[in-house]
Structures are given as structure tokens and as C-alpha cells.
Amino acid sequence: MNYRLKMEEMISELVPLGEAPRLLLHSCCGPCSSAVIEELSRYFKITVFYYNPNIYPPEEYYLRSREQERFISEFPAKYPVSFVEGAYDTERFYDMAKGLEEEPERGARCIKCYRLRLEETARYASENGFSFFTTTLSISPQKDSQVLNAIGGELADEYNVRYLYSDFKKKDGYLRSTKLAAQYGMYRQDYCGCEYSYRAGQSRKETA
């Protein structure tokens, strides 16, 4: 499935209506959100939902959170972009990851982490009257857009709120995010976020 094309088709349905629906955008960090916000704020009133209980250590979590807020405050969007921070409930992440600690990145643990964060996004969107929800995660070359969109579609049915299908890495989306991050002087992390990806990254550095 070409989810980039599917997103464009969904957006094209909105344009003739002259509407700017409310979109809840789950974001993992400012750099990944940059190109996504640039594109989607032309069509939606976006609320960025920073829900990432997986991020380790806490200093890293708050650094990413502050950078996310700073980018939103500085970026000149067509429609307003606001910020909501979810609970930093790390215990929920570690409970989810039990038994999967040794899984490689992009394995079963990561898929469960996608679902954890997307489900909280869907729940919040449903409870707060959003028309759509989606995530920035598909902009990363390391994330499987087929898996992400399958989860999003399931949760849309469960929570009765539309999921905006996407593959933001396509059409040089990831490249654009790196350019915007440089333009705004944003901090760019060198690991996905959780303790397991952090330790794997450290091991790679030590053996390089």
C-alpha cells in the first residue's frame, strides 16, 4: 500500500470543502515533526501530542519536549499549531516491554511501542473531539510505515476517529526534516529514544 498517496487522496477530499479539520499529531521529537507540521498545517489545525513514555533518560525526554515546543512557537504555520504533553508514564512502557528486552530494534518490542503511543493518541483524539489523528513516526527511515498504518487503521475503528494514513519519509520528507532541523538549530538525538536503543547505540560506538 502506498500510504503517501492515500494521505494525499484524503487531503484532496478536504480542499474543496474549504475546511481545516482538527488533527491530533503524535510526535516523537521536534526534528521529526518539522517537515510534517510544515506540510499538514496547510490543511489542518494541528495539536502536537507529545506522548513518549519510552524515552530514556528523563533528561533526554525533557530536552526533546522543550525542543518540540520551541519549534512550534517559531514556525510560521498557515493554521494554528498547539502543543499538548501526555503523561511521562515510564512504568507503562517498561510493563509493555517485559520479556522483550533483548528484541532487536524494529522487532516486536518496537511494534508494541508504536501501538502504545498510537493508542493513547487515538484515545485522546476521540475524547477531545478531533477529526483526525496520526503520527510523525513514519518520517523515519527506521520505522515501518506498513506496520504503523495498520495499527492506526485498527485504532481508528476502535476509537471512532479518523486516522490520517501517511508515509512522511516519501517525497524527500526525511531530507526536508533534516534541513528544517538545521535551519532552526534543533537538537537531533542519535538514538530512537528508549533505554534499549540507547544501550544498543552505546555498544555500537564502543565497537566502532
C-alpha positions in Angstrom: 0.0 0.0 0.0 1.3 3.5 -0.9 0.3 5.3 2.2 1.7 8.6 0.9 -0.7 8.5 -2.0 -3.6 7.5 0.3 -2.8 10.6 2.5 -2.9 12.9 -0.5 -6.2 11.5 -1.5 -7.7 12.0 1.9 -6.4 15.6 2.0 -7.8 16.3 -1.5 -11.2 15.5 -0.2 -10.9 18.3 2.3 -9.7 21.0 0.0 -12.9 21.6 -2.0 -14.8 21.9 1.3 -12.6 24.7 2.4 -12.3 23.1 5.9 -9.3 22.9 8.2 -10.2 20.0 10.5 -8.6 19.4 13.9 -5.7 16.9 13.7 -4.0 15.4 16.7 -0.4 14.7 15.7 1.6 12.3 17.8 5.2 13.5 17.7 8.4 11.7 19.0 10.6 14.8 18.7 10.9 18.3 17.1 13.1 17.4 14.2 10.8 14.5 13.1 7.8 16.8 13.4 9.2 19.7 11.5 8.5 18.6 7.9 5.3 17.0 8.9 4.0 20.2 10.5 5.2 22.2 7.6 3.1 20.1 5.2 0.0 19.3 7.3 -0.5 22.8 8.8 -1.6 23.9 5.3 -4.7 21.8 5.6 -5.3 21.1 9.4 -5.5 22.9 12.7 -2.8 20.8 14.4 -2.4 19.9 18.1 1.0 18.2 18.6 0.6 15.4 21.2 4.0 14.7 22.8 3.4 11.3 24.3 6.6 9.3 24.6 6.9 7.3 27.9 9.6 5.2 26.2 12.2 7.9 26.2 15.3 7.4 28.4 16.7 9.0 30.4 14.4 11.7 31.8 16.8 14.5 30.8 16.5 13.3 27.2 12.8 13.3 27.5 12.5 16.9 28.7 15.1 18.1 26.2 13.1 16.7 23.3 9.9 18.1 24.8 11.3 21.6 25.1 12.7 21.5 21.5 9.3 20.4 20.3 7.6 23.4 22.0 10.3 25.8 20.7 9.8 24.7 17.1 6.1 25.1 17.3 6.4 28.6 18.7 8.9 29.7 16.0 7.4 28.0 12.9 5.1 30.3 10.8 2.2 27.9 10.1 -0.8 28.7 8.0 -3.2 27.3 10.5 -2.6 27.4 14.3 -0.4 24.7 15.9 -0.7 24.0 19.6 1.0 21.6 22.0 -0.2 19.1 24.5 2.1 16.9 26.6 0.9 13.5 27.6 2.0 11.7 30.8 5.6 10.6 31.1 4.5 7.3 32.5 7.6 5.2 32.1 6.3 2.4 34.2 3.7 1.8 31.5 6.4 1.5 28.9 8.5 -1.0 30.9 5.5 -3.1 31.7 4.8 -3.3 28.0 8.4 -4.2 27.2 8.7 -7.1 29.7 10.1 -10.2 28.1 11.1 -8.2 25.0 14.2 -6.5 26.4 16.5 -8.4 24.1 14.5 -7.8 20.9 16.4 -6.0 18.2 15.3 -2.6 17.1 12.3 -2.7 14.7 11.3 -6.0 16.3 8.3 -7.0 18.5 9.1 -4.5 21.3 9.1 -1.6 18.9 5.8 -2.6 17.3 4.2 -2.8 20.8 5.7 0.6 21.5 4.1 2.0 18.3 0.8 0.7 19.5 1.2 2.0 23.0 1.8 5.6 21.8 -0.7 5.5 18.9 -3.5 4.1 21.2 -3.0 6.9 23.7 -3.2 9.4 20.8 -6.3 7.8 19.4 -7.9 7.8 22.9 -7.1 11.5 23.4 -8.3 12.4 19.9 -11.6 10.6 20.5 -12.2 12.1 23.9 -11.4 15.7 22.8 -13.3 16.0 19.6 -10.5 15.8 17.0 -11.5 14.8 13.4 -8.2 13.0 12.7 -5.1 11.6 14.4 -1.8 10.5 13.0 1.9 10.2 13.9 5.2 11.6 12.8 6.9 8.2 13.2 6.6 7.3 9.5 9.1 10.0 8.6 11.9 8.0 10.0 13.7 5.6 7.5 13.9 3.2 10.5 10.2 2.9 11.1 7.9 0.6 9.1 5.1 2.6 7.6 3.1 -0.5 6.7 3.0 -1.6 10.4 2.3 1.9 11.7 -0.6 2.5 9.3 -2.1 -0.9 10.0 -2.1 -0.1 13.7 -3.5 3.4 13.1 -6.4 1.9 11.0 -7.3 -0.6 13.7 -7.3 2.1 16.4 -9.4 4.4 14.2 -12.2 1.8 14.2 -11.8 1.1 17.9 -11.9 4.8 19.0 -14.2 6.1 16.2 -11.9 8.8 15.0 -10.3 9.0 11.5 -6.7 8.1 11.1 -4.7 10.1 8.5 -2.7 7.4 6.7 0.8 8.6 5.9 4.4 7.8 4.9 6.1 11.1 5.6 9.5 9.9 4.5 8.4 9.7 0.9 9.0 12.7 -1.5 12.2 13.5 0.5 10.2 14.1 3.7 13.1 12.9 5.9 15.6 15.0 4.0 13.3 18.0 4.4 13.1 17.4 8.2 16.9 17.4 8.5 17.1 20.7 6.6 14.5 22.3 8.8 16.2 20.9 12.0 19.4 22.6 10.8 17.6 25.8 9.9 16.0 26.1 13.4 19.1 24.9 15.2 17.3 21.9 16.7 18.9 19.3 18.9 18.9 16.0 17.0 19.2 12.8 19.0 21.4 9.9 17.8 19.1 7.1 19.0 15.4 6.3 18.8 14.6 7.0 22.4 14.2 4.1 24.8 16.8 2.6 27.2 17.3 -0.4 24.9 18.0 1.7 21.8 20.3 3.9 23.9 22.3 0.9 25.1 22.5 -0.6 21.7 23.8 2.7 20.3 26.4 2.9 23.0 27.6 -0.6 22.2 27.9 0.2 18.6 30.0 3.3 19.4 32.3 1.2 21.7 33.0 -1.4 19.0 33.3 1.1 16.1 
